[in-house]
């Protein structure tokens, strides 16, 4: 069995089996990192892994987990970033039972995408309530 020598931020150099190390690779950015639990202090340690380190760990039999950045990062963002004041206002709005109606009133009207059906009407008629 292959042994991996890694460095714990608390204990220094430690030896790990290939089963004690997990290699993570972001397919979107080609950045890698490896994670292990120190056998001495039991802390979880995460370190960046350059391409040559990734190659050595994979060749040694360390399991590789590939992940992707969320697609939402590629979406356009409008307006200024949310600040602490807006977050606090939102927190207090959630305490009110009418918070959803207030949010709907603040939302900008959106035009439907080409080919998409229009959103359903959320209003409830008085006839539907009495039935």
C-alpha positions as CSV (number, residue, x, y, z in Angstrom):
1,X,0.0,0.0,0.0
2,X,1.2,3.5,-0.9
3,X,1.8,6.0,1.9
4,X,1.3,9.7,1.4
5,X,3.4,12.2,3.4
6,X,1.5,15.5,4.1
7,X,1.9,18.4,6.4
8,X,-0.6,19.2,9.2
9,X,-0.8,22.8,10.2
10,X,-0.7,21.8,13.8
11,X,1.4,18.6,14.0
12,X,3.8,19.0,11.0
13,X,4.6,16.0,8.7
14,X,2.3,13.0,9.0
15,X,2.0,9.8,7.0
16,X,-1.4,8.8,5.5
17,X,-2.7,5.9,3.6
18,X,-4.3,6.6,0.2
19,X,-7.7,6.0,1.7
20,X,-7.2,8.9,4.2
21,X,-6.7,11.5,1.5
22,X,-9.3,12.9,-0.8
23,X,-8.3,14.8,-4.0
24,X,-10.7,17.5,-5.2
25,X,-10.5,19.0,-8.8
26,X,-12.6,21.8,-10.1
27,X,-13.3,21.1,-13.7
28,X,-14.3,24.7,-14.3
29,X,-11.0,26.2,-13.2
30,X,-8.6,23.2,-13.3
31,X,-7.6,24.0,-9.7
32,X,-7.0,21.2,-7.3
33,X,-6.8,20.6,-3.6
34,X,-6.5,17.7,-1.2
35,X,-8.1,17.1,2.2
36,X,-7.2,14.8,5.0
37,X,-7.9,14.3,8.7
38,X,-4.7,14.5,10.7
39,X,-4.1,11.1,12.4
40,X,-2.5,12.8,15.4
41,X,-4.7,15.8,16.2
42,X,-7.8,14.8,14.2
43,X,-8.1,18.3,12.6
44,X,-9.3,18.4,9.0
45,X,-6.6,19.9,6.8
46,X,-7.1,21.2,3.3
47,X,-4.3,22.3,1.0
48,X,-4.0,23.5,-2.6
49,X,-2.6,21.0,-5.0
50,X,-0.6,22.0,-8.1
51,X,-0.9,20.0,-11.2
52,X,2.2,17.9,-10.4
53,X,0.9,17.1,-6.9
54,X,-2.5,16.0,-8.5
55,X,-0.7,13.7,-10.9
56,X,1.4,12.1,-8.1
57,X,-1.7,11.6,-5.9
58,X,-3.8,10.1,-8.7
59,X,-0.9,7.8,-9.7
60,X,-0.6,6.7,-6.1
61,X,-4.3,5.7,-6.0
62,X,-5.9,8.6,-4.2
63,X,-9.6,8.9,-5.1
64,X,-10.3,12.0,-7.2
65,X,-13.6,13.9,-6.9
66,X,-14.3,16.3,-9.8
67,X,-16.7,19.2,-9.3
68,X,-18.0,22.2,-11.2
69,X,-18.6,25.8,-10.3
70,X,-22.4,26.5,-10.1
71,X,-23.9,27.8,-13.3
72,X,-25.3,30.8,-11.3
73,X,-21.9,32.3,-11.3
74,X,-22.2,32.9,-15.1
75,X,-25.6,34.6,-14.8
76,X,-25.7,38.4,-15.2
77,X,-26.1,40.3,-11.9
78,X,-27.9,43.6,-11.8
79,X,-27.8,46.3,-9.2
80,X,-25.4,46.9,-6.4
81,X,-24.4,44.0,-4.0
82,X,-26.5,43.4,-1.0
83,X,-25.2,45.2,2.1
84,X,-25.7,44.7,5.8
85,X,-28.6,47.2,6.0
86,X,-30.5,45.4,3.2
87,X,-29.9,42.0,4.9
88,X,-31.1,43.4,8.2
89,X,-34.2,44.9,6.6
90,X,-34.9,41.5,4.9
91,X,-34.6,39.8,8.3
92,X,-37.2,42.1,9.8
93,X,-39.5,41.7,6.8
94,X,-39.5,37.9,7.3
95,X,-41.1,38.5,10.7
96,X,-44.2,40.0,9.1
97,X,-46.8,37.6,7.7
98,X,-47.2,39.8,4.6
99,X,-43.5,39.5,3.6
100,X,-44.2,37.7,0.3
101,X,-46.6,40.3,-0.9
102,X,-44.1,43.0,0.0
103,X,-41.4,41.3,-1.9
104,X,-43.7,40.8,-4.9
105,X,-44.5,44.6,-4.8
106,X,-40.8,45.5,-4.8
107,X,-39.8,43.1,-7.6
108,X,-39.2,44.6,-11.0
109,X,-41.7,43.5,-13.7
110,X,-40.1,40.9,-15.9
111,X,-40.8,40.3,-19.5
112,X,-41.3,36.6,-20.4
113,X,-38.6,34.8,-22.4
114,X,-39.3,34.3,-26.1
115,X,-41.4,31.2,-26.4
116,X,-42.1,30.9,-22.7
117,X,-45.6,31.0,-21.3
118,X,-46.6,33.9,-19.2
119,X,-46.4,33.3,-15.4
120,X,-49.7,32.3,-13.7
121,X,-51.8,35.0,-12.2
122,X,-51.4,34.8,-8.4
123,X,-54.5,36.8,-7.6
124,X,-57.4,34.9,-6.0
125,X,-60.9,35.9,-7.0
126,X,-63.6,36.3,-4.4
127,X,-65.6,33.5,-6.2
128,X,-62.8,31.1,-5.6
129,X,-62.7,32.0,-1.9
130,X,-66.4,31.4,-1.3
131,X,-66.5,28.0,-3.0
